[in-house]
């Protein structure tokens, strides 16, 4: 079985318009695993993830942005 992995430098997901763009790209990608780099997100991001994913069933892992780390999100 093959799966599709997408890794993309998001350059920040704090802007609602940018999250909408990422959401539409995720639909186009049809990936099994998505890794978003440089999210620049901190703290509890569950509501942001729901907006990006567009559904209520999701598993994700996050490395928060801090200092020189810019944050990673895996969906």
C-alpha positions, 0 to 999 in steps of 0.5 A, a space after each residue: 500500500 502506498 501513501 501520499 506525504 506532503 511537506 510544505 513551508 507554510 510561512 505562518 498560519 496566524 492569518 485566517 485568510 492564509 489558513 483558508 488557502 492552506 485548507 483549499 490546497 489540502 483538498 487538492 493534495 489529497 494527501 494521507 499525511 501533511 507536514 506544515 513547517 514554519 507554522 509560527 503557532 503557539 499554545 492551544 491550536 485545536 480551533 485553528 486545526 479544525 478550521 484548516 482540516 474542515 472536519 471534526 475527526 483529526 489527529 495531529 502533532 505539533 511542535 510549537 514555535 519558540 525562539 529560533 524554532 518556527 513550529 511544525 504541524 503534522 496532520 
